[in-house]
Amino acid sequence: MASKDTKVSEMEDFYVILGVEKSASEQEIKNAYRKLALKYHPDRNPGDEKSQETFKKISIAYSVLSDPNRRRQYDLSGPSGAALDFEGLDIAEMGSVGRVFGALFTKLGVPIPTQIGPKVLSQARDLCEGKNNDAKELAAGESVEGSIKNQEAAFYRITMRKEWQQHGVMIVCKSPAMSKFKLVLFDKEGGVRIMQESMKKKTCTCADIYFVPFQRVNISEFIPMKYYMDDKETPLPFHYLDTLETVGSHTLDERDHILCVYGDNWIKTVKYKLTFVPLSAQAAESVLELNELETNLAEKKTDMAQFQTEYTEAKKRYEAAKKRLKEEDEGISKCLKRRDVLYDELFDQSCQPFAAKISPSNSSNKGFFGDSFKTTCTKRFIIGYCCVVKVNNSFQ
């Protein structure tokens, strides 16, 4: 596990601290560390606090970059140091239940870093040192299909020629079965030089390694779930280019090189197709367009970082305005309701002095016609009834 002292170098690039390129081999990292350690060792600089602090940073940087698994996690997470507290899982040490859960989380889009087992690293070192010759030959332009069990590696040997250095070469591994794997290139001492994780594409998972004489960019797989978990407030487009990094031109030495496809599935066997291809001079137009596009993406990353600041400030102003609008809505509605009540009270209070002047006779009249009309109708009914009785008697 990473020491708590990693916080002293939390925002500093370990490669910059050691003065090496990101593509540096394990031996180059070791040589750089030894040189700097001798220069800034506390015994050679007694009482110099600055040298002691520098020595501490150098030691922390080397402890991470000298370990291939921790180095890969550092390359993925960057100089934040947060991911260094979790170096990844050795799937070989997990039981069947653990593997099932690992496969489930991976399916849901939750990234779980894994390690290359020591057995595979030992095999690679023996191959590079010539102790065995178990690596298969991979010819230029040749595609090899194969399968490999979990946490095991299929080793291949490629031969780099001088004439291919002018345009560069690429090593591409694809899995139509959507297998999870690592594509690893070793240095001549058997240390891990480059390790690429497979990334999900539309129709396959893919990992590639490029050695080209022009500047390009690397972009790791975008995993939305990671950002939903870490930063729910920021829209995803601001994270699309988070993993973009500019890579300088690199050429592959004119000699034999060892690489492997490492099975990184949780349960199933990894199926893959591996190809080693020198770049063609006929692809010059595609290379030119690719350079322009990647330059634009690198600029976009800078622009989006600035735009994110502007967006955050605008969002804060919008939230404040939205809150004020709600408060104003409630306040105005309350005032309007109170206004109606006051006007009703004003009318009622103004009518009270006139209530005593209303005529009692008028107030006692009930119904539409009043009592006087009812009395008149009653009298006329009685007179009419009497006349009818009198007429009946005369006929008798």
C-alpha positions in Angstrom: 0.0 0.0 0.0 1.1 3.6 -0.6 2.6 5.4 2.4 0.9 8.4 3.8 4.0 10.4 2.8 2.7 10.3 -0.8 0.8 13.4 0.1 4.0 15.4 -0.1 4.1 14.6 -3.8 0.4 14.6 -4.3 0.2 17.1 -7.2 3.7 16.5 -8.6 4.4 14.2 -11.6 6.6 11.3 -10.5 8.1 11.1 -14.0 9.1 14.8 -13.7 10.6 14.2 -10.3 12.8 11.4 -11.6 13.5 13.3 -14.8 12.5 10.5 -17.2 10.0 10.2 -20.0 6.7 8.4 -19.4 7.8 5.7 -21.8 11.0 5.1 -19.9 12.0 1.5 -19.3 12.4 0.0 -15.8 16.2 0.2 -16.1 16.1 3.9 -17.1 13.9 4.6 -14.1 16.3 2.7 -11.8 19.3 4.6 -13.2 17.6 8.0 -12.8 16.7 7.1 -9.2 20.2 6.0 -8.3 21.7 9.2 -9.7 19.3 11.5 -7.9 19.4 9.5 -4.6 23.2 9.9 -4.5 22.9 13.6 -5.1 20.2 14.4 -2.5 20.9 11.7 0.1 20.7 13.2 3.6 24.1 11.8 4.5 25.6 13.9 1.7 23.6 17.0 2.7 23.5 17.2 6.5 21.2 19.8 7.8 19.8 20.7 4.4 16.0 20.4 4.7 15.4 21.1 1.1 17.6 18.2 0.0 15.9 15.9 2.5 12.5 16.8 1.2 13.7 16.2 -2.4 15.1 12.8 -1.4 11.8 11.9 0.1 9.9 12.8 -3.1 12.5 10.8 -5.2 12.0 7.8 -3.0 8.2 7.9 -3.2 8.3 8.4 -7.0 10.6 5.4 -7.4 8.6 3.2 -5.2 5.6 3.6 -7.5 7.3 3.7 -10.9 9.5 0.7 -10.2 6.5 -1.5 -9.6 4.8 -2.3 -12.9 1.3 -2.7 -11.3 1.5 0.4 -9.3 3.0 2.3 -12.2 0.1 1.3 -14.4 -2.4 2.5 -11.8 -0.4 5.8 -11.5 -0.5 6.2 -15.3 -4.3 5.8 -15.2 -5.0 8.0 -12.2 -2.4 10.7 -12.8 -0.5 12.7 -10.1 -3.5 12.9 -7.7 -2.1 10.0 -5.7 -5.6 8.8 -4.7 -5.5 5.6 -6.7 -2.1 4.7 -5.2 -3.8 3.6 -2.0 -5.3 0.7 -4.0 -2.7 -1.1 -6.0 -5.2 -3.5 -7.7 -6.3 -7.1 -7.2 -4.4 -10.3 -7.9 -7.3 -12.3 -9.4 -5.4 -15.5 -8.9 -5.8 -15.1 -5.2 -9.5 -14.6 -5.3 -12.1 -17.4 -4.9 -14.9 -18.2 -7.3 -17.4 -15.9 -5.5 -15.0 -13.0 -5.6 -14.5 -13.5 -9.3 -18.3 -13.5 -9.9 -18.7 -10.2 -8.0 -15.7 -8.8 -9.9 -17.2 -9.8 -13.2 -20.6 -8.3 -12.2 -19.0 -4.9 -11.2 -17.0 -4.8 -14.4 -20.2 -5.5 -16.4 -21.9 -2.6 -14.6 -19.1 -0.3 -15.6 -17.2 0.0 -12.3 -13.5 -0.3 -13.0 -11.5 -2.7 -10.8 -7.8 -2.5 -11.3 -5.9 -5.8 -11.4 -2.3 -6.9 -11.2 -0.1 -9.0 -13.3 1.0 -11.9 -11.2 4.7 -12.5 -10.3 4.8 -15.7 -12.2 4.2 -13.9 -15.5 6.7 -11.2 -14.7 9.3 -13.9 -13.9 8.6 -15.7 -17.3 9.1 -12.4 -19.1 12.4 -11.8 -17.4 13.6 -15.3 -18.3 12.6 -14.7 -22.0 14.4 -11.4 -22.2 17.5 -12.8 -20.6 17.5 -15.7 -23.0 17.0 -18.4 -20.4 14.2 -19.9 -22.5 12.8 -19.5 -25.9 9.1 -20.1 -25.4 7.9 -17.0 -27.2 6.2 -17.4 -30.6 7.4 -15.4 -33.5 5.1 -12.7 -34.7 6.0 -11.6 -38.3 5.3 -8.1 -39.7 1.8 -7.9 -41.1 0.8 -11.2 -39.6 -2.3 -11.6 -37.5 -2.4 -14.4 -34.9 -5.6 -15.6 -33.2 -5.4 -17.3 -29.9 -6.9 -17.8 -26.4 -5.3 -17.6 -23.0 -6.6 -18.6 -19.5 -7.1 -16.1 -16.8 -4.0 -14.6 -15.2 -1.8 -16.3 -17.7 0.2 -14.8 -20.6 0.8 -15.7 -24.3 4.3 -14.5 -25.2 5.4 -13.3 -28.6 8.7 -12.1 -30.1 8.8 -9.4 -32.8 11.9 -8.3 -34.7 12.2 -4.5 -35.4 14.0 -3.5 -38.6 15.8 -0.2 -39.3 13.7 0.6 -42.4 10.5 0.5 -40.3 11.7 3.3 -38.0 11.1 6.0 -40.6 7.3 5.6 -40.5 6.9 3.6 -37.2 5.1 0.5 -36.2 2.0 -0.5 -34.3 1.0 -3.5 -32.3 -2.8 -4.0 -32.1 -4.7 -6.7 -30.1 -8.5 -7.1 -30.5 -11.1 -9.4 -28.9 -14.4 -9.7 -30.7 -15.5 -11.7 -27.7 -15.2 -8.5 -25.6 -12.5 -10.2 -23.4 -10.6 -8.1 -20.8 -6.8 -8.3 -21.3 -3.5 -6.5 -21.0 -1.1 -5.9 -23.9 2.4 -5.7 -22.4 5.8 -4.8 -24.0 8.9 -5.6 -22.0 12.4 -4.0 -22.1 15.5 -5.9 -22.8 16.1 -6.6 -19.0 12.6 -8.1 -18.8 10.9 -5.2 -17.0 7.6 -3.8 -18.1 8.1 -1.0 -20.6 4.5 -0.4 -21.7 1.3 -1.9 -20.4 -2.0 -1.1 -22.2 -5.4 -2.2 -20.8 -8.1 -3.4 -23.2 -10.7 -0.8 -23.9 -14.3 -1.4 -25.0 -15.2 -0.4 -28.6 -18.5 -0.9 -30.4 -17.7 -4.4 -31.7 -14.6 -5.5 -29.7 -12.2 -4.7 -26.9 -8.9 -3.4 -28.1 -5.4 -2.5 -26.9 -2.6 -1.0 -29.0 1.0 0.2 -28.7 2.5 2.7 -31.1 6.1 3.6 -31.9 5.9 6.4 -34.4 8.2 9.4 -35.4 5.4 12.0 -34.7 3.7 13.3 -31.6 0.3 11.7 -30.8 -2.1 11.5 -27.8 -3.2 8.7 -25.6 -6.8 8.5 -24.4 -7.8 5.9 -21.9 -11.3 4.3 -21.9 -14.1 6.7 -20.7 -16.0 5.1 -17.9 -19.2 7.2 -17.1 -19.9 5.2 -13.8 -16.6 6.4 -12.4 -17.5 10.1 -12.8 -21.1 9.5 -11.6 -19.5 8.1 -8.4 -16.8 10.8 -8.0 -18.4 13.9 -9.3 -22.2 14.0 -9.8 -22.5 17.7 -10.3 -20.3 18.2 -13.3 -21.8 17.2 -16.7 -20.0 14.2 -18.4 -18.7 16.2 -21.5 -16.3 18.0 -19.2 -14.7 14.6 -18.4 -14.4 13.1 -21.9 -10.8 14.3 -22.3 -9.6 13.9 -18.7 -7.3 11.0 -19.6 -5.9 12.6 -22.7 -2.1 13.0 -22.6 0.3 14.0 -25.2 3.0 11.5 -26.1 6.2 12.4 -27.9 7.6 10.6 -30.8 9.2 7.3 -30.0 11.0 4.6 -32.1 11.5 1.0 -31.4 15.1 -0.2 -31.2 16.4 -2.4 -34.0 16.4 -5.7 -32.2 14.1 -8.5 -30.9 11.4 -7.5 -28.5 9.2 -9.6 -26.2 5.5 -8.8 -25.6 2.6 -10.7 -24.2 -1.2 -10.8 -24.1 -2.2 -11.2 -20.5 -5.6 -12.8 -19.7 -7.5 -10.4 -17.4 -11.0 -11.8 -17.5 -12.7 -12.7 -14.3 -14.1 -16.0 -15.4 -14.0 -16.8 -19.1 -10.9 -17.6 -21.2 -9.6 -14.6 -23.2 -9.9 -14.8 -27.0 -7.8 -12.4 -29.0 -6.3 -11.5 -32.4 -2.8 -9.9 -32.3 -1.2 -8.0 -35.2 2.2 -6.4 -35.7 2.2 -3.8 -38.5 4.8 -1.4 -39.8 3.1 1.9 -40.9 2.9 2.4 -44.6 4.2 5.5 -46.5 0.8 5.5 -48.3 -0.9 6.4 -45.1 0.7 9.9 -45.0 -2.6 11.7 -45.5 -4.3 9.8 -42.7 -1.3 10.5 -40.4 -1.5 14.3 -41.3 -5.3 14.4 -40.6 -4.8 12.4 -37.4 -2.1 14.8 -36.2 -4.4 17.8 -36.8 -7.4 16.1 -35.1 -5.3 15.1 -32.0 -3.8 18.6 -31.8 -7.4 20.0 -31.8 -8.4 17.5 -29.0 -5.4 18.6 -26.9 -6.5 22.2 -27.3 -10.1 21.2 -26.5 -8.9 19.7 -23.2 -7.5 23.1 -22.2 -10.6 25.0 -23.4 -12.9 22.6 -21.6 -11.0 23.1 -18.3 -11.5 26.9 -18.6 -15.1 26.4 -19.7 -15.8 24.2 -16.7 -14.8 27.0 -14.4 -17.1 29.4 -16.3 -19.9 26.8 -16.3 -19.5 26.3 -12.5 -19.7 30.0 -11.8 -22.7 30.4 -14.2 -24.4 27.4 -12.5 -23.9 29.0 -9.1 -25.4 32.3 -10.3 -28.3 30.4 -11.9 -28.9 28.4 -8.6 -28.9 31.7 -6.7 -31.3 33.3 -9.2 -33.5 30.2 -9.1 -33.6 30.4 -5.3 -34.4 34.1 -5.3 -37.2 33.5 -7.9 -38.8 31.0 -5.6 -38.6 33.3 -2.7 -40.0 36.2 -4.7 -42.8 33.9 -6.0 -43.8 33.0 -2.5 -43.5 36.6 -1.2 -45.6 38.2 -4.0 -48.3 35.5 -3.7 -48.5 36.0 0.0 -48.8 39.8 -0.5 -51.6 39.4 -3.1 -53.6 37.1 -0.8 -53.2 39.5 2.1 -54.3 42.4 -0.2 -57.6 40.7 -1.1 -58.3 40.0 2.6 -57.6 43.6 3.6 -60.0 44.9 0.8 -62.7 42.6 2.1 -62.2 43.8 5.6 -62.2 47.4 4.4 -65.6 46.9 2.8 -67.1 45.2 5.8 -65.9 47.8 8.2 -67.1 50.6 6.0 -70.6 49.1 5.8 -71.1 48.7 9.6 -72.1 52.4 10.3 -75.0 52.1 7.8 -76.4 48.8 9.2 -78.6 50.7 11.9 -80.4 52.9 9.3 -82.1 50.0 7.5 -86.0 50.2 8.0 -87.4 47.5 10.4 -90.5 47.0 8.2 -88.3 46.4 5.3 -86.1 44.1 7.3 -89.1 42.1 8.5 -90.5 41.5 5.0 -89.8 37.9 4.0 -90.0 36.5 0.6 -90.3 38.2 -2.7 -93.8 39.8 -2.2 -93.8 40.6 1.6 -96.5 40.3 4.3 -98.9 43.0 2.9 -99.2 41.1 -0.4 -100.0 37.9 1.4 -102.7 39.6 3.5 -104.5 41.1 0.4 -104.5 37.7 -1.3 -106.0 36.0 1.8 -108.9 38.6 2.0 -109.7 38.2 -1.7 -109.8 34.4 -1.3 -112.3 34.6 1.6 -114.7 36.9 -0.3 -114.6 34.7 -3.4 -115.3 31.6 -1.3 -118.4 33.3 0.3 -119.8 34.2 -3.1 -119.5 30.7 -4.3 -121.4 29.4 -1.2 -124.2 31.9 -1.7 -124.7 30.9 -5.3 -124.9 27.3 -4.4 -127.6 28.0 -1.8 -129.8 29.9 -4.3 -130.0 26.9 -6.6 -131.0 24.7 -3.8 
